[in-house]
Amino acid sequence: MKRHPKGCFFFEGHSVNFRNHLQNRDKMEEDIYQTIESASEGLFKDKGSKFIAYAFPVNNETEVKEILVRIKKDHHSARHHCYAWRIGTEEIQHRANDDGEPSSTAGKPILGQLQSFNLTNTLVVVVRYFGGTLLGVSGLINAYKNAAADALKNATIVSRLIEKEWQLNFTYNELSEVMNLVKQENLTIISTRFEEKCELIYSVRKNNEQRIAANFANIYGVTVKSLAI
């Protein structure tokens, strides 16, 4: 293998533009996100204090609130119920809560682990049972960090596609051509209404949405509309 000064690599007489390869790879990965498949648990102990961590897949803040209510009920005698979450696939929102611990010693280290594992749509709650000995700022940061990390290490991390929904409107005359393209592109049909005036809503991988929408728009009589919020 020889290296070309302009960023190309040569393999057995064939040149491959490595820079273009990286750009194409990044484009393929920009509509993929990572989350956890199901709930998991972790544990960290230090000087008698016990830090029990719970990781959950979540889709919105309503689910977060419901889980927090349940955790606090199950661990009503615990001194602290600290947590952090990241939600969203393109614009990721996050929040961290110390629940009475010194500022930035609990929620922030938990959030840091979510970022380190490159996860979204994930909540981590760490419940602390006080052991009678103060851990200090660095000790608390270490404890919450390691408890959260243990829960995420025990989780099954999955990659999922960011998908977009589109709506097609057409007449019965275009139905056959529309359905052929749906089958050809292996699209997921969300809903249909096949009457004199037809409607079909499908979902598609983000990186393919514009190309496929253009293909439908090229069919005479078909109107295409993005359902993106």
ZADO-1210 file (C-alpha; in nm, 4 decimals, padded with zeros to 6 digits):
<atoms>
<atom x="00.0000" y="00.0000" z="00.0000" code="MET" pos="1"/>
<atom x="00.1347" y="00.3440" z="-00.0983" code="LYS" pos="2"/>
<atom x="00.0115" y="00.6766" z="00.0202" code="ARG" pos="3"/>
<atom x="-00.0633" y="00.9546" z="-00.2267" code="HIS" pos="4"/>
<atom x="00.0087" y="01.3115" z="-00.1072" code="PRO" pos="5"/>
<atom x="-00.3475" y="01.4191" z="-00.1845" code="LYS" pos="6"/>
<atom x="-00.5042" y="01.1693" z="00.0537" code="GLY" pos="7"/>
<atom x="-00.5431" y="00.8702" z="-00.1767" code="CYS" pos="8"/>
<atom x="-00.4387" y="00.5162" z="-00.0976" code="PHE" pos="9"/>
<atom x="-00.3358" y="00.2604" z="-00.3572" code="PHE" pos="10"/>
<atom x="-00.4310" y="-00.1046" z="-00.3160" code="PHE" pos="11"/>
<atom x="-00.2970" y="-00.3441" z="-00.5779" code="GLU" pos="12"/>
<atom x="-00.3004" y="-00.0831" z="-00.8504" code="GLY" pos="13"/>
<atom x="-00.6374" y="00.0752" z="-00.7580" code="HIS" pos="14"/>
<atom x="-00.6642" y="00.4188" z="-00.6005" code="SER" pos="15"/>
<atom x="-00.9198" y="00.4842" z="-00.3310" code="VAL" pos="16"/>
<atom x="-00.9880" y="00.8370" z="-00.2152" code="ASN" pos="17"/>
<atom x="-00.9770" y="00.7874" z="00.1602" code="PHE" pos="18"/>
<atom x="-01.1184" y="01.1313" z="00.2303" code="ARG" pos="19"/>
<atom x="-01.4281" y="01.0565" z="00.0202" code="ASN" pos="20"/>
<atom x="-01.4611" y="00.7221" z="00.1930" code="HIS" pos="21"/>
<atom x="-01.4768" y="00.8933" z="00.5315" code="LEU" pos="22"/>
<atom x="-01.7296" y="01.1467" z="00.4065" code="GLN" pos="23"/>
<atom x="-01.9544" y="00.8711" z="00.2698" code="ASN" pos="24"/>
<atom x="-01.9240" y="00.6769" z="00.5943" code="ARG" pos="25"/>
<atom x="-02.0212" y="00.9828" z="00.7977" code="ASP" pos="26"/>
<atom x="-02.3209" y="01.0423" z="00.5717" code="LYS" pos="27"/>
<atom x="-02.4380" y="00.6851" z="00.6239" code="MET" pos="28"/>
<atom x="-02.4008" y="00.7197" z="01.0000" code="GLU" pos="29"/>
<atom x="-02.5700" y="01.0580" z="01.0397" code="GLU" pos="30"/>
<atom x="-02.9169" y="00.8986" z="01.0508" code="ASP" pos="31"/>
<atom x="-02.8237" y="00.6348" z="01.3103" code="ILE" pos="32"/>
<atom x="-02.8440" y="00.6772" z="01.6862" code="TYR" pos="33"/>
<atom x="-02.7663" y="00.4549" z="01.9838" code="GLN" pos="34"/>
<atom x="-02.9890" y="00.3723" z="02.2789" code="THR" pos="35"/>
<atom x="-03.0416" y="00.0802" z="02.5167" code="ILE" pos="36"/>
<atom x="-03.2705" y="-00.2079" z="02.4315" code="GLU" pos="37"/>
<atom x="-03.4182" y="-00.2603" z="02.7794" code="SER" pos="38"/>
<atom x="-03.3755" y="-00.1650" z="03.1440" code="ALA" pos="39"/>
<atom x="-03.0535" y="-00.2564" z="03.3240" code="SER" pos="40"/>
<atom x="-02.8992" y="-00.2125" z="03.6692" code="GLU" pos="41"/>
<atom x="-02.5624" y="-00.1293" z="03.8210" code="GLY" pos="42"/>
<atom x="-02.4104" y="-00.1010" z="04.1674" code="LEU" pos="43"/>
<atom x="-02.1255" y="00.0857" z="04.3365" code="PHE" pos="44"/>
<atom x="-02.0299" y="00.0864" z="04.7054" code="LYS" pos="45"/>
<atom x="-01.8013" y="00.3185" z="04.8963" code="ASP" pos="46"/>
<atom x="-01.7504" y="00.3624" z="05.2741" code="LYS" pos="47"/>
<atom x="-02.0824" y="00.2051" z="05.3581" code="GLY" pos="48"/>
<atom x="-02.2863" y="00.4049" z="05.1051" code="SER" pos="49"/>
<atom x="-02.4607" y="00.2027" z="04.8374" code="LYS" pos="50"/>
<atom x="-02.5320" y="00.3511" z="04.4942" code="PHE" pos="51"/>
<atom x="-02.7874" y="00.1533" z="04.2959" code="ILE" pos="52"/>
<atom x="-02.8144" y="00.2602" z="03.9319" code="ALA" pos="53"/>
<atom x="-03.1029" y="00.1974" z="03.6934" code="TYR" pos="54"/>
<atom x="-03.0915" y="00.2631" z="03.3185" code="ALA" pos="55"/>
<atom x="-03.4108" y="00.2839" z="03.1114" code="PHE" pos="56"/>
<atom x="-03.4935" y="00.3419" z="02.7457" code="PRO" pos="57"/>
<atom x="-03.7253" y="00.6443" z="02.7200" code="VAL" pos="58"/>
<atom x="-03.8853" y="00.8466" z="02.4422" code="ASN" pos="59"/>
<atom x="-04.0115" y="01.1572" z="02.6203" code="ASN" pos="60"/>
<atom x="-04.0196" y="01.3448" z="02.9503" code="GLU" pos="61"/>
<atom x="-04.3557" y="01.1952" z="03.0457" code="THR" pos="62"/>
<atom x="-04.1956" y="00.8504" z="03.0571" code="GLU" pos="63"/>
<atom x="-03.9078" y="00.9948" z="03.2619" code="VAL" pos="64"/>
<atom x="-04.1483" y="01.1374" z="03.5213" code="LYS" pos="65"/>
<atom x="-04.3392" y="00.8089" z="03.5483" code="GLU" pos="66"/>
<atom x="-04.0173" y="00.6131" z="03.6067" code="ILE" pos="67"/>
<atom x="-03.8936" y="00.8609" z="03.8680" code="LEU" pos="68"/>
<atom x="-04.2199" y="00.8320" z="04.0611" code="VAL" pos="69"/>
<atom x="-04.1862" y="00.4529" z="04.0608" code="ARG" pos="70"/>
<atom x="-03.8191" y="00.4574" z="04.1644" code="ILE" pos="71"/>
<atom x="-03.8863" y="00.6974" z="04.4518" code="LYS" pos="72"/>
<atom x="-04.1741" y="00.4801" z="04.5672" code="LYS" pos="73"/>
<atom x="-03.9655" y="00.1617" z="04.5523" code="ASP" pos="74"/>
<atom x="-03.6740" y="00.3318" z="04.7318" code="HIS" pos="75"/>
<atom x="-03.8645" y="00.5654" z="04.9639" code="HIS" pos="76"/>
<atom x="-03.6061" y="00.5245" z="05.2406" code="SER" pos="77"/>
<atom x="-03.3100" y="00.6245" z="05.0204" code="ALA" pos="78"/>
<atom x="-03.1570" y="00.9659" z="05.0841" code="ARG" pos="79"/>
<atom x="-03.1073" y="01.0689" z="04.7191" code="HIS" pos="80"/>
<atom x="-03.2554" y="00.9786" z="04.3804" code="HIS" pos="81"/>
<atom x="-03.0238" y="01.1476" z="04.1320" code="CYS" pos="82"/>
<atom x="-03.0651" y="01.1193" z="03.7582" code="TYR" pos="83"/>
<atom x="-02.9809" y="01.2363" z="03.4089" code="ALA" pos="84"/>
<atom x="-03.1352" y="01.1781" z="03.0689" code="TRP" pos="85"/>
<atom x="-03.0765" y="01.2460" z="02.7009" code="ARG" pos="86"/>
<atom x="-03.3727" y="01.2465" z="02.4616" code="ILE" pos="87"/>
<atom x="-03.3925" y="01.3080" z="02.0875" code="GLY" pos="88"/>
<atom x="-03.2304" y="01.1815" z="01.7707" code="THR" pos="89"/>
<atom x="-03.1318" y="01.4927" z="01.5749" code="GLU" pos="90"/>
<atom x="-03.1609" y="01.7667" z="01.8350" code="GLU" pos="91"/>
<atom x="-03.0712" y="01.5991" z="02.1627" code="ILE" pos="92"/>
<atom x="-03.2057" y="01.7484" z="02.4842" code="GLN" pos="93"/>
<atom x="-03.0647" y="01.6605" z="02.8247" code="HIS" pos="94"/>
<atom x="-03.1145" y="01.7204" z="03.1935" code="ARG" pos="95"/>
<atom x="-02.9231" y="01.6344" z="03.5104" code="ALA" pos="96"/>
<atom x="-03.0515" y="01.6476" z="03.8680" code="ASN" pos="97"/>
<atom x="-02.8479" y="01.6250" z="04.1902" code="ASP" pos="98"/>
<atom x="-03.1519" y="01.5716" z="04.4169" code="ASP" pos="99"/>
<atom x="-02.9929" y="01.7345" z="04.7213" code="GLY" pos="100"/>
<atom x="-02.6337" y="01.6275" z="04.6650" code="GLU" pos="101"/>
<atom x="-02.3739" y="01.9082" z="04.6322" code="PRO" pos="102"/>
<atom x="-02.4023" y="02.0880" z="04.2975" code="SER" pos="103"/>
<atom x="-02.2709" y="01.8913" z="03.9966" code="SER" pos="104"/>
<atom x="-02.1581" y="01.5897" z="04.2049" code="THR" pos="105"/>
<atom x="-02.4351" y="01.3522" z="04.0940" code="ALA" pos="106"/>
<atom x="-02.6441" y="01.4462" z="03.7913" code="GLY" pos="107"/>
<atom x="-02.3512" y="01.5773" z="03.5897" code="LYS" pos="108"/>
<atom x="-02.1342" y="01.2621" z="03.6289" code="PRO" pos="109"/>
<atom x="-02.4357" y="01.0502" z="03.5353" code="ILE" pos="110"/>
<atom x="-02.4953" y="01.2641" z="03.2262" code="LEU" pos="111"/>
<atom x="-02.1270" y="01.2349" z="03.1435" code="GLY" pos="112"/>
<atom x="-02.1609" y="00.8585" z="03.1198" code="GLN" pos="113"/>
<atom x="-02.4582" y="00.8856" z="02.8863" code="LEU" pos="114"/>
<atom x="-02.2437" y="01.1080" z="02.6648" code="GLN" pos="115"/>
<atom x="-01.9413" y="00.8790" z="02.6967" code="SER" pos="116"/>
<atom x="-02.1497" y="00.5805" z="02.5814" code="PHE" pos="117"/>
<atom x="-02.2942" y="00.8002" z="02.3031" code="ASN" pos="118"/>
<atom x="-02.6514" y="00.7215" z="02.4067" code="LEU" pos="119"/>
<atom x="-02.9782" y="00.9050" z="02.3619" code="THR" pos="120"/>
<atom x="-03.3390" y="00.8243" z="02.4539" code="ASN" pos="121"/>
<atom x="-03.1948" y="00.6937" z="02.7780" code="THR" pos="122"/>
<atom x="-03.2514" y="00.7730" z="03.1464" code="LEU" pos="123"/>
<atom x="-03.0177" y="00.6750" z="03.4306" code="VAL" pos="124"/>
<atom x="-03.1296" y="00.7043" z="03.7935" code="VAL" pos="125"/>
<atom x="-02.8849" y="00.6431" z="04.0788" code="VAL" pos="126"/>
<atom x="-03.0342" y="00.5797" z="04.4224" code="VAL" pos="127"/>
<atom x="-02.8048" y="00.6426" z="04.7207" code="ARG" pos="128"/>
<atom x="-02.8368" y="00.4776" z="05.0579" code="TYR" pos="129"/>
<atom x="-02.6150" y="00.6753" z="05.2952" code="PHE" pos="130"/>
<atom x="-02.3610" y="00.4683" z="05.4869" code="GLY" pos="131"/>
<atom x="-02.2813" y="00.7216" z="05.7575" code="GLY" pos="132"/>
<atom x="-01.9533" y="00.8517" z="05.6156" code="THR" pos="133"/>
<atom x="-01.9266" y="01.1636" z="05.4004" code="LEU" pos="134"/>
<atom x="-01.7511" y="01.0990" z="05.0698" code="LEU" pos="135"/>
<atom x="-01.6592" y="01.4532" z="04.9772" code="GLY" pos="136"/>
<atom x="-01.7024" y="01.6135" z="04.6356" code="VAL" pos="137"/>
<atom x="-01.4540" y="01.3927" z="04.4488" code="SER" pos="138"/>
<atom x="-01.5859" y="01.0803" z="04.6202" code="GLY" pos="139"/>
<atom x="-01.9443" y="01.1587" z="04.5191" code="LEU" pos="140"/>
<atom x="-01.8480" y="01.2315" z="04.1592" code="ILE" pos="141"/>
<atom x="-01.6606" y="00.9022" z="04.1416" code="ASN" pos="142"/>
<atom x="-01.9452" y="00.7074" z="04.3000" code="ALA" pos="143"/>
<atom x="-02.2219" y="00.8388" z="04.0754" code="TYR" pos="144"/>
<atom x="-02.0010" y="00.8066" z="03.7687" code="LYS" pos="145"/>
<atom x="-01.9137" y="00.4441" z="03.8406" code="ASN" pos="146"/>
<atom x="-02.2679" y="00.3443" z="03.9363" code="ALA" pos="147"/>
<atom x="-02.4045" y="00.4894" z="03.6119" code="ALA" pos="148"/>
<atom x="-02.1252" y="00.3307" z="03.4093" code="ALA" pos="149"/>
<atom x="-02.1982" y="-00.0092" z="03.5618" code="ASP" pos="150"/>
<atom x="-02.5665" y="00.0107" z="03.4664" code="ALA" pos="151"/>
<atom x="-02.4784" y="00.1083" z="03.1083" code="LEU" pos="152"/>
<atom x="-02.2135" y="-00.1643" z="03.0803" code="LYS" pos="153"/>
<atom x="-02.4822" y="-00.4142" z="03.1787" code="ASN" pos="154"/>
<atom x="-02.7234" y="-00.2802" z="02.9157" code="ALA" pos="155"/>
<atom x="-02.7642" y="-00.4023" z="02.5598" code="THR" pos="156"/>
<atom x="-02.6791" y="-00.1072" z="02.3366" code="ILE" pos="157"/>
<atom x="-02.8557" y="-00.0991" z="02.0007" code="VAL" pos="158"/>
<atom x="-02.8234" y="00.1189" z="01.6907" code="SER" pos="159"/>
<atom x="-03.1448" y="00.2467" z="01.5338" code="ARG" pos="160"/>
<atom x="-03.2311" y="00.4424" z="01.2220" code="LEU" pos="161"/>
<atom x="-03.3766" y="00.7909" z="01.2213" code="ILE" pos="162"/>
<atom x="-03.6862" y="00.7580" z="01.0030" code="GLU" pos="163"/>
<atom x="-03.9126" y="01.0219" z="00.8491" code="LYS" pos="164"/>
<atom x="-04.2801" y="01.0001" z="00.7547" code="GLU" pos="165"/>
<atom x="-04.4184" y="01.1154" z="00.4203" code="TRP" pos="166"/>
<atom x="-04.7704" y="01.1357" z="00.2825" code="GLN" pos="167"/>
<atom x="-04.8734" y="01.0503" z="-00.0741" code="LEU" pos="168"/>
<atom x="-05.2015" y="01.1600" z="-00.2346" code="ASN" pos="169"/>
<atom x="-05.3110" y="01.0186" z="-00.5690" code="PHE" pos="170"/>
<atom x="-05.6016" y="00.8625" z="-00.7535" code="THR" pos="171"/>
<atom x="-05.6766" y="00.4962" z="-00.8020" code="TYR" pos="172"/>
<atom x="-05.5198" y="00.5179" z="-01.1489" code="ASN" pos="173"/>
<atom x="-05.1734" y="00.5700" z="-00.9943" code="GLU" pos="174"/>
<atom x="-05.2116" y="00.3019" z="-00.7246" code="LEU" pos="175"/>
<atom x="-05.0253" y="00.0270" z="-00.9082" code="SER" pos="176"/>
<atom x="-04.7235" y="00.2458" z="-00.9870" code="GLU" pos="177"/>
<atom x="-04.7129" y="00.3825" z="-00.6327" code="VAL" pos="178"/>
<atom x="-04.7245" y="00.0368" z="-00.4743" code="MET" pos="179"/>
<atom x="-04.4535" y="-00.0912" z="-00.7090" code="ASN" pos="180"/>
<atom x="-04.2201" y="00.1839" z="-00.5867" code="LEU" pos="181"/>
<atom x="-04.3144" y="00.1167" z="-00.2243" code="VAL" pos="182"/>
<atom x="-04.2207" y="-00.2479" z="-00.2733" code="LYS" pos="183"/>
<atom x="-03.9052" y="-00.1664" z="-00.4696" code="GLN" pos="184"/>
<atom x="-03.7748" y="00.0651" z="-00.1939" code="GLU" pos="185"/>
<atom x="-03.8934" y="-00.1680" z="00.0835" code="ASN" pos="186"/>
<atom x="-04.0772" y="00.1173" z="00.2577" code="LEU" pos="187"/>
<atom x="-04.2718" y="00.0795" z="00.5811" code="THR" pos="188"/>
<atom x="-04.6387" y="00.1641" z="00.5304" code="ILE" pos="189"/>
<atom x="-04.7888" y="00.3528" z="00.8259" code="ILE" pos="190"/>
<atom x="-05.1444" y="00.3888" z="00.6973" code="SER" pos="191"/>
<atom x="-05.3460" y="00.3719" z="00.3758" code="THR" pos="192"/>
<atom x="-05.6793" y="00.4857" z="00.2389" code="ARG" pos="193"/>
<atom x="-05.7597" y="00.3401" z="-00.1017" code="PHE" pos="194"/>
<atom x="-06.0710" y="00.5014" z="-00.2485" code="GLU" pos="195"/>
<atom x="-06.1360" y="00.7193" z="-00.5522" code="GLU" pos="196"/>
<atom x="-05.8858" y="00.9569" z="-00.3916" code="LYS" pos="197"/>
<atom x="-05.6103" y="00.7591" z="-00.2229" code="CYS" pos="198"/>
<atom x="-05.3710" y="00.8399" z="00.0606" code="GLU" pos="199"/>
<atom x="-05.0640" y="00.6499" z="00.1782" code="LEU" pos="200"/>
<atom x="-04.8278" y="00.7393" z="00.4618" code="ILE" pos="201"/>
<atom x="-04.4891" y="00.5695" z="00.4709" code="TYR" pos="202"/>
<atom x="-04.1701" y="00.5940" z="00.6767" code="SER" pos="203"/>
<atom x="-03.8221" y="00.5980" z="00.5289" code="VAL" pos="204"/>
<atom x="-03.4632" y="00.6197" z="00.6458" code="ARG" pos="205"/>
<atom x="-03.3626" y="00.9866" z="00.6753" code="LYS" pos="206"/>
<atom x="-03.0704" y="00.9613" z="00.4319" code="ASN" pos="207"/>
<atom x="-03.3034" y="00.8254" z="00.1614" code="ASN" pos="208"/>
<atom x="-03.6076" y="01.0472" z="00.2119" code="GLU" pos="209"/>
<atom x="-03.5373" y="01.3163" z="-00.0493" code="GLN" pos="210"/>
<atom x="-03.4422" y="01.0697" z="-00.3234" code="ARG" pos="211"/>
<atom x="-03.7501" y="00.8552" z="-00.2690" code="ILE" pos="212"/>
<atom x="-03.9829" y="01.1561" z="-00.2391" code="ALA" pos="213"/>
<atom x="-03.8499" y="01.2799" z="-00.5737" code="ALA" pos="214"/>
<atom x="-03.9200" y="00.9402" z="-00.7301" code="ASN" pos="215"/>
<atom x="-04.2814" y="00.9534" z="-00.6149" code="PHE" pos="216"/>
<atom x="-04.3160" y="01.3145" z="-00.7351" code="ALA" pos="217"/>
<atom x="-04.2065" y="01.1983" z="-01.0806" code="ASN" pos="218"/>
<atom x="-04.5187" y="00.9835" z="-01.1048" code="ILE" pos="219"/>
<atom x="-04.7838" y="01.1915" z="-01.2805" code="TYR" pos="220"/>
<atom x="-05.0798" y="01.2602" z="-01.0511" code="GLY" pos="221"/>
<atom x="-04.8978" y="01.1941" z="-00.7221" code="VAL" pos="222"/>
<atom x="-04.8445" y="01.4688" z="-00.4658" code="THR" pos="223"/>
<atom x="-04.5860" y="01.4230" z="-00.1927" code="VAL" pos="224"/>
<atom x="-04.5771" y="01.5907" z="00.1501" code="LYS" pos="225"/>
<atom x="-04.3324" y="01.5589" z="00.4375" code="SER" pos="226"/>
<atom x="-04.4930" y="01.5005" z="00.7768" code="LEU" pos="227"/>
<atom x="-04.1893" y="01.6240" z="00.9660" code="ALA" pos="228"/>
<atom x="-04.2851" y="01.8322" z="01.2698" code="ILE" pos="229"/>
</atoms>
